[in-house]
Structure formats: structure tokens, C-alpha cells
Amino acid sequence: MGHTLAIKALLIHSPLVGPSTLAPLGNELRARGFDVVVPDLRPALRVPGPHWRSILDLACAQGDSFEVLVGHSGAGVLLPSLADRLAPGVVAFVDAVVPADGPSHHPSHRFIEFIDTLPRNGPLLPPWHEWWDDDVMADLVPDAELRERIAADTPSVPRSFYDDHVPLPAGWMTGWGCCYLQLSPPYDDDCARADTYGWPTTRLDGRHLDVAVKPAEVASALDELIDRVRLR
């Protein structure tokens, strides 16, 4: 659906990948009348930690008049603090981590154990696309050119990124119009948590990187979900 007045939207990519994952979705939302910004947040990983704070600072440098804030994958951890700074009308989690209720978020022990099995280049983890076999990435992103483009701007994240507890503002679950769009089965628990928070939710039968692979389908579902929140 189109919008007669452009809705400003800030799209936040996962710290583990680059902005190319959300660029196709951004283009589709622009075609629907949104005024979209997809910042490159990778420079925040190249300065001294805590890196979550540098990411928030870089995201907030894009402006402060965004009505819609969208986060994909691991960016969900940062959305509560970012929303606390920007005060948008809608906060959309797209196949994203939804923090549990509490003063801060820290990765699960299972995730920490997993990343500590990965080979390191000094203090850096390997780029995210190297965490998986080639056939896994080919399944996530069947188009070879798009897959190469995503890999080309995927950073090497410092292992120390996962040592920090990311603070969560009190009452963040109800402070803004939060909603959840699930794309893939690994995010069942996060979508279920969004349900327990009382957020509007939508589920698509797809894959995690459909934000890049099927951006029109994702944009349509996200647009409808945003309207559901705005009309509440």
C-alpha cells in the first residue's frame, strides 16, 4: 500500500553483516512511499568498545525524526535503547532477537559456546558467512551475485562484542508501538516472546535473509504490520 505522506524509517542491520542485507528491503519500502535510511554501521566495530554504544551513536547520527525503526536479526538487541533515544512511533523486529524482560541483554551460553568454537583472526571472529557451510549460505541466498554482495560487506566482528551486557530501558516492551515479523523457524522463540508482550505479530514461511532475497514479500508484510500498529 502507498502512503500519501512519506513515513521516515530507519533500518538497522545486524552487527554481524553489512547494509547490503537491508538495501533491497529499503528499496521496496521506498516504492511504497517510505522515506528510508539504511546506514552502514560497520565503522562502529572498528573503535574501542563497548561497540553497542558506538552502533547506537552512529545510528542516531542519521537524525531524530524517524517514525518507524526496523531492526533485523541481532539488531533486535539494540532496538530498545535506540528507540529510547529516537522515540519512534513504531518499532519493528524483523526475524530479530527479542530481549527478555530485565535490565540488560547478554547472549545465551549456547551462543557463546558456539562462537568460541570458531577460528579467530586475533581478536576478530570470522565473517558471519564463513560460520556456515557453502550449501547453507546457498540455501539462504540462492542468487550467487547477491550472495557475493552480502559476503563482500560482511565485517569481522570483535569477539569482545559479545562480552558486554546491552542495557535495556525500563518498560521498553510497552513504551513504543512494537511489532514482530517472523521470517524463519529459528526465530520461533522470539516471535513467541513478542506474542507474550502483546505485540502485533506476523509470520511468513521463509528464510532469515528474505529481507534481501524476497524484499517485496517482506516489505508488503512489514507495511501491513506497521499500519496495524499505527492504527491501534
VOGU-3710 file (C-alpha; in Angstrom, 3 decimals, decimal comma):
1> mghtlaikal> 0,000/0,000/0,000  1,236/3,521/-0,706  1,472/6,424/1,709  0,449/9,948/0,752  2,897/11,396/3,270  6,347/9,818/3,401  6,965/7,919/6,616  10,571/8,198/7,724  12,027/4,790/8,514  15,440/3,832/9,871
11> lihsplvgps> 16,548/0,271/9,040  19,195/-1,260/11,306  21,195/-4,210/10,015  22,644/-6,921/12,233  26,128/-6,152/13,594  27,261/-9,443/12,039  26,533/-8,358/8,465  26,515/-5,197/6,381  23,868/-2,850/4,985  23,523/-4,846/1,751
21> tlaplgnelr> 21,233/-7,256/3,631  18,652/-4,495/4,109  19,224/-2,422/0,966  16,697/-4,435/-1,124  14,040/-4,127/1,580  14,767/-0,414/1,829  14,202/-0,015/-1,909  10,883/-1,848/-1,719  9,709/0,311/1,175  10,667/3,449/-0,769
31> argfdvvvpd> 8,474/2,237/-3,606  5,650/2,065/-1,071  6,111/5,694/-0,040  8,532/5,394/2,880  11,485/7,736/3,291  14,103/5,116/4,163  17,616/5,362/5,603  19,810/2,243/5,746  23,021/3,339/7,487  26,305/1,456/7,342
41> lrpalrvpgp> 27,001/0,609/10,983  30,196/-1,370/10,417  32,548/1,508/11,361  31,268/1,213/14,934  33,057/-2,138/15,187  36,434/-0,547/14,467  36,537/1,742/17,502  37,146/0,832/21,159  34,182/-0,786/22,920  31,576/-1,031/24,118
51> hwrsildlac> 30,611/-1,490/20,493  26,874/-1,452/21,152  27,204/2,181/22,273  29,151/3,112/19,139  26,490/1,471/16,971  23,751/3,426/18,729  25,677/6,678/18,341  26,201/6,061/14,636  22,552/5,151/14,117  21,359/8,233/15,986
61> aqgdsfevlv> 23,637/10,404/13,852  21,222/9,710/10,968  18,668/12,061/12,544  15,982/12,050/15,210  12,679/12,323/13,360  12,111/8,701/12,349  8,566/7,465/12,806  9,489/3,841/12,154  12,501/1,910/13,445  13,203/-1,510/11,900
71> ghsgagvllp> 15,823/-3,987/13,103  16,826/-7,323/11,593  18,419/-10,326/13,323  20,909/-9,376/16,053  19,943/-5,721/15,739  16,885/-6,544/17,820  19,049/-6,380/20,936  19,823/-2,729/20,159  16,304/-1,590/19,279  15,109/-0,870/22,853
81> sladrlapgv> 17,982/1,531/23,593  17,777/3,055/20,131  14,045/3,597/20,493  14,693/5,187/23,876  16,838/7,786/22,121  14,773/8,329/18,977  11,216/7,840/20,326  9,685/6,460/17,098  6,011/5,618/16,772  6,675/2,062/15,554
91> vafvdavvpa> 9,499/-0,371/16,375  9,504/-3,401/14,077  11,555/-6,506/14,848  12,127/-8,493/11,627  13,339/-12,040/12,311  15,188/-10,385/15,159  16,249/-11,184/18,692  13,690/-10,022/21,261  15,350/-9,452/24,637  13,799/-10,973/27,719
101> dgpshhpshr> 12,436/-8,674/30,403  15,273/-7,385/32,552  17,822/-4,583/32,951  20,166/-5,847/30,209  20,685/-8,440/27,500  23,572/-10,849/27,114  23,921/-13,670/24,566  22,949/-17,150/25,693  25,576/-19,566/26,964  24,853/-21,789/23,962
111> fiefidtlpr> 25,644/-18,960/21,549  28,835/-18,045/23,414  29,947/-21,666/23,366  29,299/-21,787/19,624  31,250/-18,647/18,699  34,135/-19,806/20,865  34,470/-22,849/18,604  35,046/-20,611/15,557  38,585/-19,935/14,292  39,774/-16,426/15,080
121> ngpllppwhe> 41,987/-13,870/13,439  43,469/-12,439/16,627  40,614/-10,693/18,436  38,241/-10,988/15,471  35,646/-13,619/14,691  35,463/-14,804/11,082  32,903/-13,043/8,871  29,420/-14,382/9,512  29,046/-16,073/6,117  32,113/-18,194/6,937
131> wwdddvmadl> 30,397/-19,586/10,042  28,346/-21,889/7,810  28,961/-24,385/5,023  28,615/-23,092/1,475  25,429/-25,069/0,965  23,825/-23,352/3,962  24,545/-19,915/2,514  23,376/-21,042/-0,920  20,082/-22,119/0,644  19,710/-18,788/2,454
141> vpdaelreri> 20,645/-16,740/-0,608  20,191/-18,772/-3,818  21,287/-15,965/-6,155  25,090/-16,163/-6,399  25,572/-12,478/-7,223  23,505/-11,339/-4,252  25,279/-13,855/-2,026  28,664/-12,469/-3,078  27,484/-8,905/-2,489  26,366/-9,748/1,034
151> aadtpsvprs> 29,624/-11,583/1,748  31,698/-8,680/0,409  30,449/-6,239/3,033  30,232/-8,667/5,957  32,626/-7,499/8,704  34,795/-9,447/11,110  33,218/-8,718/14,473  35,441/-8,457/17,565  34,881/-11,367/19,929  34,706/-8,762/22,712
161> fyddhvplpa> 31,444/-7,517/21,192  29,712/-10,374/22,993  31,279/-9,692/26,384  29,178/-6,608/27,031  25,730/-6,570/28,548  23,488/-4,324/26,435  21,298/-2,180/28,728  17,525/-2,243/28,313  15,363/0,760/29,271  12,746/0,043/31,910
171> gwmtgwgccy> 9,336/-0,733/30,404  10,665/-0,757/26,853  8,252/-3,517/25,754  5,276/-1,154/26,061  6,976/2,212/25,628  6,582/2,240/21,823  4,430/0,514/19,252  6,453/-2,664/18,937  5,636/-5,424/16,445  7,263/-8,602/15,142
181> lqlsppyddd> 7,650/-10,085/11,659  8,996/-13,645/11,682  10,658/-14,974/8,550  12,270/-18,247/9,616  11,830/-21,100/12,143  14,950/-20,306/14,241  13,108/-17,218/15,495  10,085/-19,111/16,841  11,025/-18,281/20,437  11,487/-14,588/19,700
191> caradtygwp> 8,143/-14,325/17,937  6,522/-16,201/20,826  8,071/-13,723/23,266  6,658/-10,868/21,192  3,250/-12,546/21,495  3,597/-12,663/25,282  4,421/-8,949/25,244  1,141/-8,341/23,430  2,716/-7,058/20,217  1,101/-7,470/16,805
201> ttrldgrhld> 2,919/-10,300/15,007  3,023/-11,757/11,503  4,692/-14,974/10,390  5,995/-15,747/6,910  7,164/-19,184/5,820  10,604/-18,201/4,616  14,283/-17,808/5,409  16,300/-15,437/7,543  17,771/-13,401/4,678  14,499/-12,954/2,819
211> vavkpaevas> 14,909/-9,254/3,625  17,366/-9,388/0,710  16,106/-12,411/-1,254  12,356/-11,670/-1,216  12,220/-7,970/-0,322  8,847/-7,293/-1,973  7,145/-10,023/0,064  8,796/-8,868/3,276  8,029/-5,196/2,562  4,353/-5,999/1,983
221> aldelidrvr> 4,049/-7,877/5,271  6,026/-5,218/7,133  3,959/-2,384/5,668  0,740/-4,058/6,790  2,178/-4,736/10,241  3,293/-1,123/10,631  -0,202/0,043/9,700  -1,673/-2,298/12,325  0,476/-0,633/14,966  -0,220/2,903/13,791
231> lr> -3,977/2,299/13,813  -4,094/0,841/17,333
//
